[in-house]
Each structure stands twice: as structure tokens, then as C-alpha cells.
Amino acid sequence: MPFSRIHLPPGEQPLVVATLLHFRRQVPWMYTLLIINAVALAYTHANLAPRWLTHAIPAMLILLIASRLFRWLMPPTPDMLTENGAQRVIRQSTILGSVMAVAFVAWALSLGAYGGPYEQGHVVVFVGTTVLCCLFCLTHLPGAAAAVGTLVSLPLVTYCLVSGNPVFVAVGINLALVTVVFLVILRDAHKVFQGLVMSRNALIVERQQAQRLSDENQQLAHTDPLTGLPNRRFFFGALEALLAARGTAADSAEVAPFCVGVLDLDRFKAINDTYGHVYGDRLLDAIGHRLALRAGGAVTIARLGGDEFGVLFDGPAEQAEPAIAALCAAIHTPVAIDGMEVTLGCSAGIAVYPEAGTTAHALFDRSDYALYHVKAHHRGGCAVFSPEQEALIRVEQRVEAALQVASLERELEVHYQPIFDTRSMTISSVEALARWRSPVLGEIAPATFIAAAERMGIINRVTLILFGKALEGLAALPDPIALSFNLSAQDLMSPATMREIVRMIVATNVAPRRIVFEVTETSLVTDMATAREALQRLRSFGVRTALDDFGTGYSSLCSLHELPLDILKVDRTFVTGMATGSGRNMVSAIRNLAQSLSLECTMEGIETETQLIEISLAGYRYAQGFLLGRPMPIDALLMTMREQTMQLPEATRLGVRGAA
């Protein structure tokens, strides 16, 4: 049986097993030779010797050989492929081979007593050639070869010596010498065979070790060390594999859909900043363990980085959305760490192949966009990327394309929205707001083109252009009036941008106290320490700082505690809630908190006189909103201020009524 047909795991063949398997390849030839020679010898003596010697005994020997041949031709049993089993088979074969050698030589020499020299010569040839061929076949069983060679050669040599025939004597001596040489050669050949087998086994072991190390390294390269989940590299590799299996050019009506989901933890940043990174890592580890328990089958979960996780669901959106929503619910379950329970939220966005895209980049971007939409409008929810969102993406792409060719110095403008002192009803400061009128797209919403500039990495340039224009407007305003200017997260993270802002202030000879830099809570999420350091440098230069849209994020109280602030701008959502008692109490509580921290307080979004009166009664000195003034160019603002000066007594009376 060819060795290639023996199905064994590589490296799992000890020397004795390899010896047995190689011997199995030669057994059929040895037994076939014995049968042919036995038939030939019996035939030549058929009319000379008794029938029991020419028929009965050879028949029994041939049946024994045939049965053994049949057994060797059968596939090896599992026991034979073990070290103990192979040793047992080799031991049995050695014993049986010795017995069969004695039986065959005794039978052959018995026939030598019949017939003349020709028939006796046939006996000598039969025994001599058979034993030599058998020795060749027993190359890998040196013990059996020595036993067979000895048990056959001694009787044959003795037979030749006592025959008195000089030819037979010479043949006997020659056979004895040849047998000895054969045995020596076979012993050396077996040693070489042993060396080859051992070398092969050592090589296989080395390859297995190298493969194991490679597998371990590959696993490490595809595993997140903190959570034990697959990492970003594994996630995108699995996504590419799904795409390859589907075929990106296939008809969408015939392709089985799958879904790409992105999970983002809510409130993790605040917890991480409050309790430290070690606590945050333990929290992520606990969340990763929960998600790992729910992975498998159609669901693949990976940690993409930070507090973001990716999900691949091999199935339609109707099945993926409840499955991913269940993952969010599992994350929302309180986590106990060091005796303290912490509850996180989770938002999720889903993109469906092939409707949302046919590439990994497109699918991931659209699931991320769906996540962004959920966090902006339905935090804690789970939503599938929709055609409406696709339309928004196309708008963003057109905006980015227009920004790439825009002459920003000429096309960007600054409008100013007044901020009023509610006691005197005069303008105390103005907020600089960006405006862009594209020659291609027309008027673009500030939030849209600012977000596009951040994605494109040109927000620092946009900021410096706008700040230069804002400083020009500030120079035209009376000295008491201050200017509020918004900084993005990328501005705070850029030392070069911050240095240029300071240089511009110095170059204009504007008093730094007239400038207020506003930051939002979302701009602080990336790196609180760097943001704090940047604001501190600005503040040490003499400018003031403000926290904008207070109350819309999860890090508000932490921000108030850690950041160097002078002003608190309360988000407009609190104004709309003042229709209820609890809403008014909340507004008053925020004012008291700001007062206890020695912060000025500005209320945004004032649109009715009732709201103005309510916030005045709550103690808010500064207010901003469409009721008081919309964003306008500097010329319109200056005209408004002149009109305000003429109407100052009436405005003062309004302020007095509001405070009464």
C-alpha cells in the first residue's frame, strides 16, 4: 500500500510506525515471491516426491501466505498507527516470519531427498534466491531479517556441505557469505532510514512550531488585547471576505444581504475622565466579555478602537436590527466594578449590503453615518442607514468638492449676533458666526461646511481666516463691546493654530479682555487635557473663555470643574422647557451653579418677551436670541447699535419691567 495513502497527521509518526508503514509496502512482493517459488518447486518434484510433500504441505503454506497477504493489504487499523501497536505488529511479524522461514526451508530441503542433481540444485536455488529476496523485503525490519537469514542460511549451508557435491559446497559457502554481507548492508540501510525518518520528524516538528507561532502571532495581530474581541484589522478582513463571497458585481436582487453595524458607547468619556483610565479599561473589558458571549453564528463582533465596536451580521436588516438592538440592551445593563454599579448607553448605526454600498469603505462609512444620525437625534437607539441619509451624504460630498476649489479668503464672511445685558438692554458683546456663499452651491449652512472642513482637515485654515475677519469687525465696534469666537476641537489640538491666533491678537492691538473664545462640550471629548492646556494658555494671555451649549453633553459638570472658564452659555433647549415648573427650577439651578463657580451666565435662544422676562427673574444678566437680534454683517450691526442708542430710554424701561 503506497505511503501517501496512509492518512496520518504530519509529525505524528514515531520511528517504529514509519518502519511498519514502509514494511507494508514490501510485504506483498515478498509473499508473492514465496507463492511463485513454492509452486515452481512443488511442480518440479510432483512426480518424484510423495503427494503430501508436493501437494498438501505447499497448499497449507500457500494458504497461510495468502491469508497473511490479505491482512497486509487491508488498510492499517488505528491501533497499528500508534507506537505500541506498531511495536506489537513488528514483534508478531518477526516471530511469524521466523516460523515460516523454518517451515519453508524444512519443506524445501525435504524435497531435496528426491530426484537427481538437477532437482537438488533446484532446491538450493529455490532456498537461496528466496532468502535473498526476503532479506531485501525485510530491509526495515532488521531483527526479522537477521532471524530469517540465520534460520534459512544455516540449514541450507549444512545441506550443501553434507551433500558431498563440490558445486553445492561452493554454492552453500557463497550463499552464507552473501547472506552475511546482505545483513550488514541492510543494517546500515536501516540506520540511514532511521536518520531520515528522525530528520523528517524533526523538520515537521519545527514546521509545526513555526506554524503554531505564526498562528499565535496572527491571532494576536487580530485580537484586541484589552477585551479579547477581534480587532479592527480582523473586522475589515472579515468584511472583505463577506464581500468576496457575495461578489460585488452581482445583481442586488439575487445577492443575499448582510449588515455592517457600528456601536458607540454613550457616557463612557465622562466615566473614563471621572474615574480614570484604569477604571475605564476594566469597564471596556466587562463590556467586551458581554459582547463576546453574544457573538458566533451569523454575528461577528470586534472592537474598532476606543469605545467603538463593529458588528457583522450575515443576514437581512429585519434580523440584524433586533439582534444589534439586543447588543445595545446588553451594554445598557449595569456593570459592577469595585462595588460600584455603572450604567452605560449605546447607540448603533447599520448599513445593509448591497443597498448601502458594495465596498468595505462605503458600508462602514454609511453605518458610521447612521450612528452619527442616531446620536444626534435619538441617542441610545439603533437605526438602519436610509435613502434620506444617502441624500445628505451626497450633499456633504458636493460641499466638500466645492470647498476644495473655493477661494476661502474671498467667499467666507462673518456675521455678528448681539448678546444683550438684560439690565440695561444694551449690547454687551457679539458672537462671530461663520457664513459661506459658494459660487457653485449658493448659501451653505454653517454647521454643514464647518463639519466638511473638519473632515477635510482644513478647519484650522478656515478658523484663522474667520478670526482675522472677526478681528476686523471688532475694531469697528466700541471698546466696551466684546467678541465671542468659536474654536473647534481640531483648533484646540493644533499648537500652530493657537500660536497664530495669539499672534493675530497682538498684531491688531485689540485688548485681549474684549475677546471670548467659545468651546463646546463635544470639542472637548477628543483630549480633555490638551484642550485644558490650550485654553489655559489663551486665558493667561488675557482673553476670556466660555463653555457653549452647556447641558447638551454628558461631560458638563466635569467640564466646569476641569476647564479654565469665565462664562457659561446655557443651551437653548432649557429656554423651551421654562413653560413648566421643573423647567424653571432647572434654569435657576444652573444659574446658581454658575454663580457658585464665579462664572458669568448667558442664556441662548431667547425668542419671546416672556422668555426674556423669565430668565431675568431667574438672575441671568446676559441673553442672546432672535428676539434680541439676528446674526448680521458688521455694517448692519453698527446701524442697529446706532438705533439702539436713540431708543435707549425705551429699552431701559423694558429691562426694568423684566427685572420687576
Steps between C-alpha positions, in 0.01 A plus 500: 500500500658836399613717788311797363173323569567470872312795648688606808541848650842640402764445765296232676700197371758368745791304352341161566178608323694628198691171496180299497342714227801461272508125567133478395601617152739206455300219664282430190810452281661265753189283539437495125856380442459225761180376336655493151817324615305251710277408206803466271687275746195280561444471126854381426469227764140402427593164352794434726390564857194383692183696442487621856832675435408636157134577559382506863785686669550766229121551490495568875801732476349690207166537686687637801688745278183603319319571826792708624517680165129582520542643850793717395307633202221625730527865618690537829293512814527805729678282755771413248575872458593538865847433632393208720279351230775521237751337734258218566441440128875502427562256784227268372633526144852411615379192686268389220769564238745283694243219522417525130872505411557178693191343342598595144865395529403170664248429224744597224787293639264203545437510125877488447499134595307420180626523149843540352756781506280719285212491749739543795650803326149641460453468877824688568407772249148524642620543856791731409313741274195504725694585813692778326182654362334473840797675659454788257132521591589495871731802469298705753471207745868420573407268785274293280760504219771368734270227632385390154850520354645291783218243512512446124872531427625257765287203387570578135876528549497181706300325226752609238802398706372150578388440140859422399442684171782754452268733311246493782775558757623805309146627460427451870811686610425777252142533623622517858741783417242685290244470779745651752580787263129554436428519872780754555379713209141475619602609849678806360210576268261483793716743697487741207124451487475574872702818453277612215184431698632682805613794287162512331321487835727774638429712193127443535516593869688818411241583236221434747666724755551769238138463388381513860702815562367645175144415603556652843649814349215520253251459783675770699504723194123452464407519870435805713726460804262676739168326430615180328262575213617504139656834410456751220730310263303177545171687459589647163656171388175320581305775323713461187447122518122549508521732202715252308253221575208706374672647195484878473377494140207268560141605446371645827171319460676166507766561765442397861528816714717550806532792741784710638434655839694752710438526875612803701479519879316799649638670813822298494716811456359658817553180699853458367590860588336482843632166625818467296624291208556187709134499601403573140708206375333267748163626384589437135622152595166423664309632198723298266429183700125558467527552127723193457230284659257618231735453206502194279291359221382787283642763738862618501596766754828694513640793692590770252672727750417715801136444593396398148408145395423352161243232418464284190163328467467244221133555431239762402429824686174359639707254704807717556321798656343309795823302549713815519237673716534204739876564513428862595261379771767265636745789519240710680478247784685642806862391544631440854864598553654527846159496661369786287244461223547694178242526223597582144289573199565381148404634158523299180498564127447230235576486129358225278683336208446562213251787541736721701815408309704222344842581648632479854569874506151592384322262738701606803464871423125467463461301820711766673280770348189321624661488846574873484137564408376287791726675751383839374127428495426185700792426731490146631312370199579278204426596140564375148662728244219645287467659154443834672839470664648405164369832367668683790829325421475613140446854620806472722703366208395797285591737782843340537558521126406870504728564798794350315481764227362788709683830549440502873654841567249658261194279554496463880319766699437573866160600634451627851217418739463739791500385861300732727537612857147442633536771763577785262374332182817603320736291293778371723670277244453334165552143383687454172324245279639353180323539167593358160338580169638261241496616136401144410258395776382832637446561872624205709388440857787567744470163672526327160813667367675513840448122536628452143808710575571286805472181297730641232758619754479868399310626803812668643536708185128586506526600866791736441329666201178551697684623809688756291171632360344496849788711635439752222138523609596532864722798417189682371304440821511720807756402764265356763351249257669159500527238223417131547666260256452124473795258496472140378663193651761495223587862577563417864713199402718709265780691678584682175142627469492620860832683457372668184182613680708666771723663238195641321366650823832665571524633143160673519567677831157389623473466878495126573224549762262587214536151351311192620581158353209257510536121502229237501497188712526283188826673405650390833432130461813419298758606757389687809856554625619661175187717479548615859863589434414695182224698675726570794764651271240721335360605835845585633537734201199696626207371294193343654357153436144373482336159496238505225178294479525399866269213590499314167780253581589254771818667617352833611577490872839345435574777250404772747732347757803441279505786248616858551170675424355848544159472336229235482268510197186296573354309208174619348323176590465620859309811385232291333462298822422806714130459432491248789594541861770237483646677197516830682658330799764347275584840347531653848717210619741549209524872581573422866765248397670753274486765771660264752786445251534877433394457138301748294188344353349558156171348390474410132191469281281785632214537252213651703464783750362250751820299482704818544305594811525147641878479469534852643300391803724191526805726529646472151669826409591416140275366226524416132233409247292601202279722716799716582684482172574269211848441356589788265797650316711757682338795317151390598617444857645851524173645367305297756722632776439859388126437502529343841676808634212716378243267664696444821235640739234264363736202517593593851133503597460152349795379703354650817164333433680169445681529831195613694 
